[in-house]
Amino acid sequence: MTEFDPEKFEDKYANYFPELQRAYKNAFETMNDAYDSELIHAIDQQVLNESEPFYEDGGFRIELPENPTERVSAIVVDDEKLEKTLEIYLDEIEAELQRVFGLQSE
């Protein structure tokens, strides 16, 4: 496991790219197993591909591109289901980032 340094996370793609990939991949696999795979693929390809992880105040948050739900056009899904699934997916990514970097609370 890589030692996490919040200051190095400011240049996350240079310092932590493999860890970021692993966290996003783990979250994708978890979500893909538990939810509609077409919806998970659409969120992954049309929203999360332009998301940005940040570390602040002891935790991770994911910043999404503008109008994330409007970006999902690969499938037909009602807004409520899309929003709820996206919220769960973001929670999963944040949890995976905590786990990958060894920062989960005891």
C-alpha positions as CSV (number, residue, x, y, z in Angstrom):
1,M,0.0,0.0,0.0
2,T,1.3,3.5,-0.9
3,E,1.8,5.9,2.0
4,F,-0.8,8.7,1.5
5,D,0.4,12.3,1.7
6,P,-2.4,14.9,1.4
7,E,0.0,17.4,-0.2
8,K,1.1,15.0,-2.9
9,F,-2.6,14.4,-3.7
10,E,-2.7,17.9,-5.1
11,D,-0.8,16.5,-8.1
12,K,-2.7,13.2,-7.8
13,Y,-2.3,12.0,-11.4
14,A,1.5,12.3,-11.2
15,N,1.7,10.8,-7.7
16,Y,-1.2,8.4,-7.3
17,F,-2.5,7.4,-10.7
18,P,-2.4,3.6,-10.1
19,E,-4.2,4.0,-6.8
20,L,-6.9,6.2,-8.3
21,Q,-7.4,3.7,-11.2
22,R,-7.7,0.8,-8.7
23,A,-10.2,2.7,-6.5
24,Y,-12.4,3.6,-9.5
25,K,-12.1,0.1,-10.9
26,N,-13.1,-1.5,-7.6
27,A,-16.1,0.8,-7.2
28,F,-17.1,0.1,-10.8
29,E,-17.0,-3.7,-10.2
30,T,-19.0,-3.4,-7.0
31,M,-21.6,-1.3,-8.6
32,N,-21.8,-3.4,-11.8
33,D,-22.4,-6.5,-9.7
34,A,-25.2,-4.9,-7.6
35,Y,-27.0,-2.6,-10.1
36,D,-28.2,-2.4,-13.7
37,S,-25.0,-2.9,-15.6
38,E,-26.1,-0.7,-18.6
39,L,-26.8,2.2,-16.1
40,I,-23.4,1.7,-14.4
41,H,-21.6,1.7,-17.7
42,A,-23.4,4.9,-18.8
43,I,-22.6,6.7,-15.6
44,D,-19.0,5.5,-15.8
45,Q,-18.5,6.6,-19.4
46,Q,-20.6,9.7,-19.5
47,V,-20.3,11.2,-16.1
48,L,-17.4,9.8,-14.1
49,N,-15.0,10.0,-17.0
50,E,-14.8,13.7,-16.3
51,S,-15.1,13.6,-12.5
52,E,-12.3,14.8,-10.3
53,P,-11.4,13.3,-6.9
54,F,-10.3,15.7,-4.1
55,Y,-9.0,15.1,-0.6
56,E,-10.0,17.6,2.1
57,D,-10.8,17.6,5.8
58,G,-9.7,14.0,6.2
59,G,-11.8,12.5,3.4
60,F,-12.4,12.3,-0.3
61,R,-15.1,13.9,-2.4
62,I,-15.8,13.5,-6.1
63,E,-16.5,16.6,-8.1
64,L,-18.7,15.9,-11.1
65,P,-18.9,17.8,-14.4
66,E,-21.8,20.2,-14.9
67,N,-25.2,18.7,-15.3
68,P,-24.2,15.1,-14.6
69,T,-27.6,13.6,-15.1
70,E,-28.2,15.3,-18.4
71,R,-24.9,13.7,-19.7
72,V,-26.4,10.2,-19.5
73,S,-27.8,9.6,-22.9
74,A,-26.7,6.1,-23.7
75,I,-29.8,4.6,-22.0
76,V,-33.3,5.6,-21.0
77,V,-33.6,5.9,-17.2
78,D,-35.8,8.0,-15.0
79,D,-34.2,10.9,-13.2
80,E,-34.8,9.6,-9.7
81,K,-33.2,6.2,-10.4
82,L,-30.3,7.9,-12.1
83,E,-29.7,10.4,-9.3
84,K,-29.9,7.7,-6.5
85,T,-27.6,5.3,-8.4
86,L,-25.1,8.1,-9.0
87,E,-25.2,9.1,-5.3
88,I,-24.5,5.5,-4.3
89,Y,-21.8,5.2,-6.9
90,L,-20.0,8.3,-5.6
91,D,-20.2,6.9,-2.0
92,E,-18.7,3.7,-3.3
93,I,-15.8,5.6,-5.0
94,E,-15.1,7.6,-1.9
95,A,-15.1,4.5,0.2
96,E,-12.7,2.8,-2.2
97,L,-10.4,5.8,-2.2
98,Q,-10.3,5.6,1.7
99,R,-9.6,1.8,1.5
100,V,-7.0,2.0,-1.2
101,F,-5.1,4.7,0.6
102,G,-5.5,3.0,4.0
103,L,-7.6,5.8,5.5
104,Q,-10.7,3.9,6.6
105,S,-11.9,4.7,10.1
106,E,-11.5,2.1,12.7
